[in-house]
Amino acid sequence: PILIELAAIVSIAVRDYTDFGIILAMLVINACLGFHEEYKAKKSLDELSHQLESEVAVRRNGETLQLNVKELVPGDVVLLVGGTIVPADTQWIKGDTVSVDTAPLTGEPIPRKYPGEHGDIILSGTTVVAGECYGRVIRTGEHTEIGNAQKEIMADKTVTVVSVFQKKIMLVVQILVSASFALVIAVLLVQGLYYNGFQDNVSQTILDALVILIASIPIALPLVLQVNMALGASHLATTYNAVVTSLPALQDIASMSMLCSDKTGTLTTANMSIITDQIFASDGFTAEEVILYGFLCSNADKKDDPIDRAIVSAFNDTGNSKDGYVQTEIIGFNPSVKRVVAFVKSGDKTLTIAKGLPAKILDTEAGAPDDHELQWKVDKINDHAFIKSVEATDTDLSSSGYKTIAIAVCEGNARELGDAAVWKFAGLLPMLDPPREDTPATIESLHHANISVKMITGDHANVGKETSRLIGLGTNVLPGEEMRNAPSETKNDIIWNADGFAAVLPSDKREIVLVLRNHFGLVTGMTGDGVNDAAALSAAQVGIAVAGATDAAKNAADLILTEEGLSPIYGAVLESRRIFARIKAYVVYRVAASIVLVLTLSIVIFVTSCAVDSLMIIILALINDVSMIPVAYDNAKATTKPQLPVAKTLVLQSLFYGLVQAGLSLMFIFSMANNRDERFAIDLNGPNNEGCTGEARGFIWFHLVMVTELMIFSVRAPRFVLLSPPPSMYLAGSVLLTLILGGLLAGFLQMWTVPGGDIGWIILFNVASFLVVDLMKLQFRKMIGEEPGDVILSDELLTPTTRTETQKTVEKGERYRTHRESIVSVADRNHVVEVKSKSGLPAFFSLGGETMMDNGYVNVRKGVAGLAASSVVPSGTRRTKQVSSPY
């Protein structure tokens, strides 16, 4: 836009008000069209974003309710658990001493403890990292600390994310404009000095050079990018109920080669249920007692927690009573310690009950020591026969696909007893979490699209292997401990070769993503739903929060799914690859068209001093851009290979089309100028060498209209144009109308009146040269390694087929060969986010970057977590998207 605005200033400076008006109209039309398309997409996203508004468990009038955070009022009692973004300024009442990430407010990287040295008021917008507690709401909305700070600056703070693809496109455009500018200076000097333009008509000489520069600028490129992104986001919102929170990530999905996926709640249903006839009870305990103790160590208010929900449901199904037992305190689940501890009163007695990962219940130092306040070993830890029996039972259940929750009981208050506490292992609760119905088909389809899937789970390795087998993944699922303890020189190879990892820590998930992204150079996606997934979601180029995800996961994600299952991810892959194909075709076309226009007009001026009317060149640039806007609706096909933006191939293809078509155009124009048949000859010198005739200028103008308009059909076609999928009716109709309009203007404008015979020659030559160039492109693309490859014919999920482990390994090797061809350069592996202040007219005309997203949310006032979950960032700062953050 800056160069166009400069052209407008020069036009008005030389008092060419007509050109100034048209240039201004070009800017306004582009801005208005972009606003219209983005507004339509934004409406679709806003409708869907209402489904994402956070809910929280609230105690009000003696009842537990699930309320939208916007409905909170001072005095409500809310349940805050790990992963929850605090919806209002809240005073701690009871529960754990919770760890809270206050970075959005304080910038401190280390979580604070509440209650503690910072008091008992937990501020809105912070995130509960570990523990769970009840708090009383004391301030909401703009009355909160963060709300008060936000309300003054919310209107003009915008987050702008620039994807790798956008950076490559802008690099190509900068090269084009720089070269065009140099050529325009040459035209100005030749016209002014050699042909005495500076003496005869200075203003016209300047305009003749200026319009060539205008013709070279791809004015509609930001608009086409914006419309494509908006349409893609709208398509995902309406078709798959998926919300894109970062539009550039929609481009990055096209390049994704590796998808790391959490298991529970993502690949599986997370609808856990206790299988009562498989309960393992230790000596001295019954199955009913194991369920009872599990119930007493659960929180009935956590209706969205699959494990607590399953245990509470199983206990209620037994019909037994909890009378006589009162839970007085519970230390909530923390992903780093993997257990819950509850204190229960039974008459005059106190029980301390623990539930969690079997290894951690038997010995809290299993795997690695942790920072939980209670540490123990069960009383039979040295009874090898007993431990082997428990481990064998756990292994058998896990290998059958069960998730096992261990229960241990201590008579008395274990906190007060300290080392004297005696813990007894009560038993195992087997839980079944079956794969989602569409998971095998989604995995099959993603593999067909050359995207490998690695399962990363906190469950036992045997559970991971069984789940992998059921959904069609390989069964080389390794314990996280094996990766953690591996030497640094072999750890990366372990991550590369494994089909998945089990019993992982949150830090393991992040490390796996970073190794795949930074060491192997693959565009990596990550799916998850919990607070323990947030760091990995943020580290991935494409973070995907699945349905039911915590606020922390949603904040870190680029794509939020609101329906169960992973099939929207496959839809996003196909749509993003179609978007990539459309944008890539338009970029190559527009740069090539600019080369054709600049070279043809400049060389004709160099040789003959014949300059096409400046007004008509501006009109040519305008109708070229407007007629190509329907590229955003073109019938592009998704390829079976990840699509990487490579500036070199974009430039080479543009140069091929530009130089070949410019050469053919010049040959045609000069041959017509020397045509012996005076009926069709054009006069480039005019009578007495006083300048070319209007007929010649009209001839050149219509030829340039036709050659640039037809070029899009060759560029968009993956194969020979007649054998490729047809263009959309919008694109074909737009080009046809433009050619008809161009022919009418050339034939009937009084200043031109190009004869019908010449128009016929232009049509005949352009159709013939179009087919020749289209055949040449096939060989050229093969030469530079840009062959189209196979395409995905349907958006429907593929039907999964049963394969042996050997077949899976062979197919995995084939995909990995494709991955090695899709490595991102080191400079492009970081996803940079900029925060800028935009307001007024400059913002209206700014069409670059991500303009639909504010502060990392779908809608600045009605986002994922609303105003309460927003945070303040100083203007002009830059961050790399690697930490759990709204930015």
C-alpha positions, 0 to 999 in steps of 0.5 A: 500500500505504501507504494500505491500511496506514493503513486497517488501523491505523484499523480496529484503532484503533476495534477493528473487528477484522473489517475489520482482518483483511480489509484485512490479507488484501487486502495478503497476497493481493495480495503472494502472487499477485504473488510466484506469477506473478513466480516462474513468469516468473522460472523461464522467464527463469532457464532461458534466462539459462543460455544467456547465461552468458559464454564466453571463449577460454582456453588450458589445457594447450596447447589453446584452449577456449571455457569458461564464465567460471564454469569459470575457475580461477587459472592459466588464460590468457584472450584479452581482446578489445574488448567483453569484460567481464573475467571474473576478476582477470587479469594481462596477459601479452602483446598490445596495450596495452589500453584498459580501462573501469574506471568500474564500479570506480573511477568514472573516465570515461577508460579506463586503459591496461594495462600502464601506470602502473596496473600489469598487473593488469586487475580483474574487472568492467571492460570492454576498450574497445580492443585485445586481449591474453592474460592469466593468471587470478589470482583468480576469483569472490568472491576478486576485488576486485569480488567481495569488495566485492559479496558483503556487499551483493548480497542487498539491493541492487536496481535499480528502473527506472520507465518512462514508462507507470508514471509516467503511471499513478501520476500518474492514481492520485495524482489519483484518491486525492487527490480521493477523500480530499477527498470522504471528508473531506466525508463524514466531516463530513456524517455526523458533524456534519449527521447527528450521527454524532460523537454517536451512533457515532463509530467507525462514522462514521469507518469509513463514511468510511474504507471509501469511501477503501478502495474508491477505492484500486486495490489490485490495480493494482501486481499487474496491472502486475507480472503483465502484465510477468512474463507478457510477459517469460515469453512472450518467453523461451519463444516467442522465446528473448529475455531481457528485462533491463529490464521497463519497457523492455517497456512502452517497446517499445509506444511505439517508432517508430524502430529503428536497426539495426547491419548486420553480424551483425544484419540479415545473417548475419555468416557472412563468407566470402572469395570467392577468385575475386574477390580483387584483387591489386596488381602484384607480388602474387598472390591466394595471397599476399594470402590468406597475408598476411591470415592472418598478420594474423589471430588464429586464437584469435578463433573468434567474430570473423567476419572473422578466422574467414573469412580463416583458413578461406579460407587453410586451404581453399587447402592452403598452408602457413604454415611459415616464418612466425611471428606475434610480435605483433598490435595488435588491431582498434579501431573508431576506427582500423579496422585490425589490424597484425601483426608476423611473423618469416620467417627473419631477416626481419621483416614488418609486415602491416596489414589493415582498411578500404581507405581506412585501409590506403591512408592512415591519415589518411583520414576523420580522423586517429586515435591508432594508434601506426603511421601511413602512406601506401602507396608509390603513394598519389600514383599517381592511376591506381593509387589510382583503380584500387583505388577503382574495384575496391573500389566495384564489389565493394561495390556488388555487396554485398561487404565488402572487407578491404585488405591492406598489407605493409611489409618490416621492423619498421614501428615501428622504421623509423618514417617510413622504413617503405615500405608496399606495397598488396597487394590486396583480400579480398572477403567476402560477408555475405548478409542473414538469411533472415527479415530482409526479412519482419521489416522488412516487418512492422515497417513494417506496425507503423509502426516505421521502420528505419534501418540504421547500419553501419561498412561502405562506403556501397555495401555499405549501399545494396545490403543495404538494397535486398535487405532492403526498405529505402530506398537513401538510405544516406549516408556517416557523414562527410556527417553529421559534416561537416554544419552543426548546423542541417542535421544533424538533418534529414539524420538524419531523412530518411536510410534509413541511414548507412555508414562510421560511427564508434561516436560517430555511432551514439550521436549518431543515436540521441540526435537521434531521441530528444531532438530529434525526441522518438521512442521509439527502439530500437537493435540491435547486437552489438559493443562499438562498439554499446554506447554507442548501445544504452545511449542508446536507450530500447530497447537490443537485443543480438542473438545472439552479442553481446559482453558490453559490448553485453549489459550495455547492452541491455534485450532480449537475443536468443539466437536468430539473426535479428530476428523476436523484435523484432517479437514483442516489439513485438506483445506489448508493445502487447498488454500496453499495451492490457491495462494501459491498459484496467485503469487506465481501468476501475479509476479509473472504478470508483473514481469510481463507487463514491466518488461513488455512496456519498458522494452517497447518504450526503449525501442520505439518510445511508444508508451501506452496511455497511463490511465489505461495501464492503471485500469489494466492493473485494476481489472487484473487484480479485481478479476483475480479475486475469485482465485480464493474460490477456485477448485483447488485440490489438496495434495498427498504431500505436505506443502512447503513455501520455498521462495526459490521455486516461487521465483523460478516459476514466476520467472519462467512464465514472465520471461517466456510470455514477455518474450513471446509478447515482444515477438508478436508486437514487433512482428505485427509492427513489421507486417507486410499486410497493411490491413493488420500492421500496427504503427509503433512510430507514428507519422513522422516518428512523432509517437505511436498511433492510438491503434498501436497503443490499444493493440498492445493494451488488449494483448497484455490484458489477454496474456495476463488473464489467460495465464492464471489457467496455466499456473493453477493447473497441476498438469496440462491444462486440458487434463487438470480439474476445471477452474471454478465458475467464478474464476472462469466467469471473471476472466471471460468478462474481463476479456470481453470488456477489454475487447470492447474497450480496445475496439470502441474507445475513440482514442484507439479503435483497434480493428476487428482483424487485429483483435482476432490476431491477438486472440489467435496468438494468445490461445496458441502461445497459452497452450505452448507455454502450458506444455513447456511448464510441465518440463520446467516444473519437473526440472526444478522439483515442483511436480504436482504429485498425487491429489486427495480426491475426497474430503471423506475419511478413508476406511481403515484396513488391517495391517501387520506390524511389518506392513505398518513399518514399511509404510512408515518408512515411506512416509518418513522419506517424504518427511525428509523432503519436507524439512523447514530451514533453520531460520523458519522454525520459530513462530514469531508473534508481534504485538502492534498498536493499530488504529485509524486510517493506517489500520483500515488500509493494512491488509497484511498479517493476522487481522482477525485475531486480537490478544490471541483470541477469536474475538477481543471481547467475546473470546475463548475466555473473555475479558477475564482471561485476557492479559496486557502486553506492552506495545511493540514487544515480540515473543516466540510462540514457545511458552504457554501464553495467550500470545 
